[in-house]
Amino acid sequence: EKVCIGFKAVSVFDISQTDGDSIPVVPLHLNAEDPRGLYQKMKVLVQATGRSVSEVDGDLNWFGSMSLAEGIKINKNHSGTDQALSLIHEFAHDILGHATTNKGLSVS
């Protein structure tokens, strides 16, 4: 019996085989301050549900992670807006139950 434990992105055609307008590039980082304190407000809301949230040092290509054992971790080296969006993303993984059903796959 074979069990699929993950997927990876692969090219199925060469870009030269396509036509039309270029695909817009979405920025990975917003690099924006958080003038309304969205991150802190979200952190309070998430912690009120009993989840732990901590800020940790991380590589700039890493935004956050979530696990049942360690709670939600957010990269403190990003802007406040990026941290807020990462917290929303990781909290969504948590409330959708991804940590209990991922069978060892990364959920970050």
Beta strands, then each sheet from edge to edge (+ up, - down):
strand 1: 53-56
strand 2: 64-67
strand 3: 71-75
sheet 1: 1+ 3+ 2-
end
